[in-house]
């Protein structure tokens, strides 16, 4: 019966769980939730209903999460660096990082820079040269503001000494059609989206990983191209503040069980996700480590207002 408590009328869980994705359908968080849904229902012994609440690069949903009943029946996808960066730089984020009560981090994806197949930019250097010649005129779309895609673009601007204009979309699900429809010159997206778009006609100029991604063997790393850019997103699930520890542990055990399901592993790896297995304490530790990194980074980029 999985890891859910099965005895007693008040055992958790004993009714349907709402799994909210704070992004558009079709993005990495949504794809992951769809893969997890069946195995998660088996692990918990109740139905799991996936829904969406996009807006503000996830901020709308996370703000709502802080006001949700802490009973374990609403869980929400969350992303690093989003939940760190947004409260740092936005007065209207609507939440603080520590209010996002992390249960589990289950996967990650590096950034990838892509352009349409018919783009005049054949390489990263072509794109950077165009940005040098026309400051601010080359647009790069991405998922949300102060997200892994946004920070990757800011870093590239800093490292290359150019000015790409970042265009935020509500999620990868809406950013991809914008690229294919010619609304932006390129996307700072994720390797998973880049892999999915290859068949639709895109060129991957570089990936922000330490090594080439096995599913995209022809795409160089930014480091190979001379730019020390390693950046991406970690994804997991969270619950409202004040959720009882026993509920958090039940959910964490369920997600660990799901993440070790051979079919889930096969599907996730085939789509280009890197599986992670970080429970509540490990997720908090990673968040604190990354918070310190982003504080220094934003100070360097003069994005963080101080004093």
N, C-alpha and C positions, 0 to 999 in steps of 0.2 A: 504493500500500500504506500510505498514511498516513505518520506520522512515526516509526514503530518501526524499529529496526535489523533488517535482513532477512538479513544475511550472518553465517555462523559459528554453530556449534551453541550457543555460550554467549551469544549476543546477547540483550539484554533488550528486550521480554519474550518468553519462549518457552513460556509456559503460562498457564493461567487466572489472572485477577486477582480477588481478593475485594474488593468495594467495600462497606464496612460503614457503615451509617447508625446513629448512636448515639441514635436517637429511634424513636418508634412509626411503623409504616406509616401512610401517609396525610397526613403533614405535609409542610412545604415542602422539607425535605432529601430525603425519599423521592420526592416528585413530581419534583424536579429530577434525581435519579439515574435514574429511569425514563426520562425524556426523553433523558438523556445516554447511556444504556446502549448502544443500537445504534450511534450515531455513534462512541462511544468504542471499541467493538470494531473498527470499521472503521479508526479512526486508529491503534490499537495492534496490530492483526492477531491478537488473541487474544480469547477469550471473557472477559466481565466478569460476575461473579455478584454481584447485590445482596442483602445480608442486613441484619438489624437487631439491635442490641444496646442497647435503651433502658435508661434508669435515671439518676437524679440530674441531670436536665436535660442529659444528654450526658456527665456526668463519669465514669460507669461505663465507657463505651466509650473515652474518651480516656485514662483510667487504664490500661486494657488495652493501648491502642496503644503506650504507652511501654515495654511489656514484649514487644512483638511483634518477630519477626525482621525486621531492616531490609533486606529483599531486594527491596522494590518489589512484592511480590505480595499485600500487604494495604494497602489505602488506606482512609481513613476521612473521612466528611464532618465538617467542623468549622464552628463559628459564632463570630463576634464579635457581642456582647461576652462570650458565655459563657466562652470559654477564657481571657479576661482576668479576669473578675469572680470566677469560682469559686475559683481559687487564692488570691485576695486575702482572701476572707471565710470560706472553709471549710477547717478543718483536715483534713477527710476528703476533700478533692477528689481526692487520689490522683495528681496530676500538677502540674507547673509550666507556666506559659504557654510558656516557651521550649522545653519538650520537645515541644510540638505543632509538628512540622516541616512548615511550610506549603508546599504546592506551588502552589496557585492559588486565587484568590477569583473566583467566576464570577457571582454575583448578589447582590442585596440587596432587602429589603422593609421599608417603614416599619411601625411599629405602627399598629393601628386599634382603637378602643374600640367594641364592639358589644353590643347587648342583644337579647333575643328580640322578635319583632314585637308580641307581646301584652304587652310590658313596660309598666308605668305610666310609665316614663321616656321622654319624647318627645324630649328634648334632653340635651346634656351638662350644662346648668345644672340641669335636673330631677334628674339623678343626683347632682350635687354638693350640691344643696340637701338631698337625702335623707341624704347622708353627713354633712352638717353637723348635721342634726337627730338622727341616730342613729349616733354615732361607732362605727366598727368593725363595724356590722351589715350593711353593704352589701359583698357579696363579688364580687371580680373574679378569674376564673380566668386561667391563662396557661400557657405551655410552660416548665416547669422553674423552679428557683430560681436567682437571680442570672443571669438571662437578659435579653434585650432586653425581653420582656414584663414581667418582674419589676421591672427598673429603671424602665421606663415608668410602672408603677403607683406606685413610690416617688416618682418625680418629680412625678406628678400630685398625690399626697398633699401634697408639699412646696409646690408652686405654688398649690394651691387651699386649703391650710390645713385639710385634712380627713383622715379616716382610713378609707380603703378597706382591707378585709382581703383580701390576696392569697392565692389558692389555687393551688398549683403542681400541674400534671399532667405526665405523663412526656413529653408532646409535644403538638403541635397536634392530632394525630390522635385523642387521647383528650380534649382540652379541648373540642373542638367538640361532641361528643355530650353532654358534661356541661352545656354551656349550653343546648342544645336540650331536654335532659331536665329542666331546672329545678334543677340542683344548685348553680348559682351565678347571681348576679344579672346579671352581664355578663362579657365576656372582654376582656382586653387581649391582642389577638392580632395577626396581620399582615394587611396589605391583601389578600394573596392569599387567605387564609382567609375574610376578610370578603366578598370578591368571590364566592367559591365558595358561601358560606352565604346570599347574597342570595336565591337561589331557594328555600332551605329556610325562609325566614322570619326574617330578622334585620334590625335597624335599626342602621346605622352612625352613631354619634354624632359621631365625630371621627377624623381621621387625623393621625399625628405626622410630617408632612412639611412642607417649606417651602411647597409649593404643592399644590393639590387634585390627587388622583390621577385621571388621565384615565378610568380604568375605573370610578371611583366619583365621578362629577361632582357628585352631590348632597350628598356628605359634606364638611362644612367641615373645615378644619385646626384643630388646637388653638389655633394662633396667631390665627386668625379669631375664636375664642371667648374670646380674652383670656389664653391660657396658653402660654407660650413653651416648648412641648414638641415637640422634634424628635428622634426616637429610632427605632431599628429594628435589624435584624440584617443582617450580611454573612455569606454562606455560601461555603464552598470545600471543598477537600480537602487532607488532610495524610497524612504517612507517619511511621513511627517515627523516633526519634532515631538518628543515625549512618547513615542511609540515604545511599548514595553520591550525590554531586552529579550524576553523569551520569544516574542513574535519575530523580532529581528533575526534571532538565531534559527528559528524554524524556516524562515524565508531564505536565509543564507545557505542552510543545508540543502534546501530544495534547488537553489540555483547551482550549487556545487555539483549536485547529482545530475542536473540537466547538462552542465558543461562537461561532464565526463561520459555522457551518452555517446556511443560510437557514431550513431547517425548524425547527431548534432555536430560532433567534431568534424566529420566528413563534409557536411554541408557548409559549415563555417569556413573551413580551410579552402574549400573549392571556390568560395566567393572572395577569398583574399583576406579574411579576418585573421588576426593573431589572437589565439585564445589566452585569456588571463584568468587566474583564479585567486582573487584577493577578497578575503572576508572583510567584515566591518572594520576591525582594527587595522588591518593591512591597507585597506582603502583610505582610512583616515591618515595613516602615516604617509602614503603616497601623495595625498592631497596637500599635506603640510610641506613636504619636500618641494612639490611643484609650485606651491604658493610663494615660497622663498625665491625660486627661480624667476617667476613672473614678476614679482615685485622689483627685482633687480633689472629685469629686461625692460619693464615699462618705464622705470626711472631713466634708463639709458635712452629709450626712445622718446622721452619727454611726453609720454601719454598719461602718466600718473600725476594728478594734481596734488601738490604737497603744500602744507602751510596755508 
